[in-house]
Amino acid sequence: MENYFELFSIEPDFNINIINLNAKYQQQVAKFHPDKFVTSNAKERSLALQNTSLINTAFDTLKSPLNRANYLLELNGIDAFDEKYTQMDAKFLMNQIELRENLELIKISKDEMRLYDFIEKNDLNIKHNVDNIKLLFINTKTFNKIKNLVRELKFYEHLNTHAKQLMNEWL
């Protein structure tokens, strides 16, 4: 099986052109649109459905910086979320605890302005991590550092999801 980058004829790299990815995704999806296989036999329809599923999975993986970085690590034999790997930077672990506590306090106080500020600062953490991952893939391909940043990015994105869910509950 070709990898997700090959599926869209894109060089395997963290720094990809998302507009180009979108265009290639549309081309691939059009090839396997169900309407093109209405008169085909069951096996061909099933294969088209499998291809569409693969294309959608590949697109979802490559369009997300977190998923794309993790996928690139996997292509290099590294599992960023291996349960045997529990070593994390102590400073980051303390930051995690502090951020979770802050979000919990915001939730209790129902302070919308603090929540907006929290989301804004967390968005900056996400951007900072993505920028650092991008630089590491360009300059050094230091996979251990990238793995740690991917794990941190996953935390920040997860935290962002919770904060935005809280905001939606309040609206």
C-alpha positions as CSV (number, residue, x, y, z in Angstrom):
1,M,0.0,0.0,0.0
2,E,1.3,3.4,-0.8
3,N,1.5,5.9,2.0
4,Y,-0.8,8.9,2.4
5,F,1.6,11.3,0.8
6,E,2.1,9.1,-2.3
7,L,-1.7,8.8,-2.6
8,F,-1.8,12.5,-3.2
9,S,1.5,12.7,-5.0
10,I,3.0,14.9,-2.3
11,E,6.5,14.7,-0.9
12,P,6.5,13.2,2.6
13,D,7.1,16.3,4.6
14,F,5.5,18.2,7.5
15,N,5.5,21.4,5.5
16,I,2.8,20.8,2.9
17,N,0.7,23.1,0.8
18,I,-2.8,22.6,2.2
19,I,-4.4,24.3,-0.8
20,N,-2.6,21.8,-3.0
21,L,-3.6,18.9,-0.7
22,N,-7.3,20.0,-0.9
23,A,-7.1,20.1,-4.7
24,K,-5.6,16.7,-4.9
25,Y,-8.1,15.3,-2.4
26,Q,-11.0,16.6,-4.6
27,Q,-9.4,14.9,-7.7
28,Q,-9.1,11.6,-5.9
29,V,-12.6,11.7,-4.4
30,A,-14.0,12.5,-7.9
31,K,-12.3,9.3,-9.3
32,F,-14.2,7.1,-6.8
33,H,-17.5,8.9,-6.5
34,P,-20.4,6.4,-6.0
35,D,-22.2,7.7,-9.0
36,K,-19.4,6.5,-11.2
37,F,-19.9,2.9,-10.0
38,V,-23.7,2.6,-10.0
39,T,-23.6,0.2,-12.9
40,S,-20.5,-1.7,-11.7
41,N,-20.6,-5.1,-10.1
42,A,-20.6,-5.4,-6.3
43,K,-16.8,-6.0,-6.1
44,E,-16.0,-2.8,-8.0
45,R,-18.5,-0.8,-5.9
46,S,-16.9,-2.2,-2.7
47,L,-13.4,-1.4,-4.0
48,A,-14.5,2.1,-4.8
49,L,-15.9,2.5,-1.3
50,Q,-12.7,1.2,0.2
51,N,-10.7,3.6,-1.9
52,T,-12.9,6.5,-0.8
53,S,-12.5,5.6,2.8
54,L,-8.7,5.4,2.4
55,I,-8.7,8.8,0.6
56,N,-10.8,10.4,3.4
57,T,-8.5,8.9,6.1
58,A,-5.4,10.1,4.3
59,F,-6.8,13.6,3.8
60,D,-7.9,13.9,7.5
61,T,-4.4,12.7,8.6
62,L,-2.5,15.1,6.4
63,K,-4.6,18.2,6.8
64,S,-4.1,18.1,10.6
65,P,-0.6,19.2,11.8
66,L,-0.9,16.9,14.8
67,N,-1.9,13.9,12.8
68,R,0.5,14.7,10.0
69,A,3.5,14.9,12.4
70,N,2.5,11.7,14.1
71,Y,2.1,10.0,10.7
72,L,5.6,11.1,9.6
73,L,7.0,9.7,12.9
74,E,5.2,6.4,12.2
75,L,6.7,6.3,8.7
76,N,10.0,6.5,10.5
77,G,9.2,3.7,12.9
78,I,8.4,5.9,15.8
79,D,5.2,5.7,17.9
80,A,4.8,9.1,19.7
81,F,2.0,7.6,21.8
82,D,3.6,4.3,22.8
83,E,2.4,3.6,26.3
84,K,5.8,2.3,27.2
85,Y,7.2,5.8,26.6
86,T,6.1,7.8,29.6
87,Q,9.0,10.2,29.9
88,M,7.9,13.8,29.7
89,D,9.6,17.1,30.6
90,A,8.9,17.9,34.2
91,K,8.3,21.6,33.3
92,F,5.7,20.6,30.8
93,L,4.0,18.2,33.3
94,M,3.7,21.1,35.8
95,N,2.4,23.3,33.0
96,Q,-0.3,20.6,32.2
97,I,-1.4,20.5,35.8
98,E,-1.6,24.3,36.0
99,L,-3.5,24.6,32.8
100,R,-6.0,22.0,33.8
101,E,-6.5,23.7,37.2
102,N,-7.0,27.0,35.5
103,L,-9.6,25.6,33.2
104,E,-11.4,24.0,36.1
105,L,-11.4,27.3,38.0
106,I,-12.8,29.1,34.9
107,K,-15.5,26.5,34.7
108,I,-16.4,27.0,38.3
109,S,-16.4,30.8,38.1
110,K,-18.2,30.8,34.7
111,D,-16.1,33.7,33.7
112,E,-16.4,34.1,29.9
113,M,-13.6,36.6,29.5
114,R,-11.2,34.4,31.4
115,L,-12.3,31.5,29.1
116,Y,-11.7,33.6,26.0
117,D,-8.3,34.5,27.3
118,F,-7.5,30.9,28.1
119,I,-8.5,29.7,24.6
120,E,-6.5,32.5,23.0
121,K,-3.3,31.6,25.1
122,N,-3.8,27.9,24.3
123,D,-4.2,28.7,20.6
124,L,-0.8,30.4,20.9
125,N,0.7,27.3,22.6
126,I,-0.7,25.2,19.7
127,K,0.8,27.6,17.1
128,H,4.1,27.6,18.9
129,N,4.3,23.8,19.0
130,V,3.4,23.5,15.3
131,D,6.0,26.1,14.4
132,N,8.7,24.2,16.5
133,I,7.7,20.9,14.9
134,K,7.9,22.5,11.4
135,L,11.4,23.8,12.2
136,L,12.6,20.5,13.6
137,F,11.4,18.6,10.5
138,I,13.1,21.2,8.2
139,N,16.4,21.5,10.1
140,T,17.3,18.4,12.1
141,K,14.7,15.7,11.9
142,T,15.4,15.1,15.6
143,F,12.6,12.6,16.1
144,N,12.8,12.4,19.8
145,K,12.3,16.2,20.2
146,I,9.5,16.0,17.5
147,K,7.9,13.1,19.4
148,N,7.8,15.2,22.6
149,L,6.3,18.2,20.8
150,V,3.7,16.0,19.2
151,R,2.7,14.7,22.6
152,E,2.5,18.2,23.9
153,L,0.5,19.4,20.9
154,K,-2.0,16.6,21.5
155,F,-2.4,17.8,25.0
156,Y,-3.0,21.4,23.9
157,E,-5.5,20.4,21.2
158,H,-7.3,18.2,23.7
159,L,-7.4,21.1,26.2
160,N,-8.7,23.4,23.5
161,T,-11.5,21.0,22.7
162,H,-12.6,21.0,26.3
163,A,-12.4,24.8,26.6
164,K,-14.4,25.3,23.4
165,Q,-17.0,22.8,24.5
166,L,-17.3,24.7,27.8
167,M,-17.8,27.9,25.7
168,N,-20.5,26.3,23.7
169,E,-22.3,25.1,26.8
170,W,-22.3,28.7,28.1
171,L,-23.7,30.2,24.9
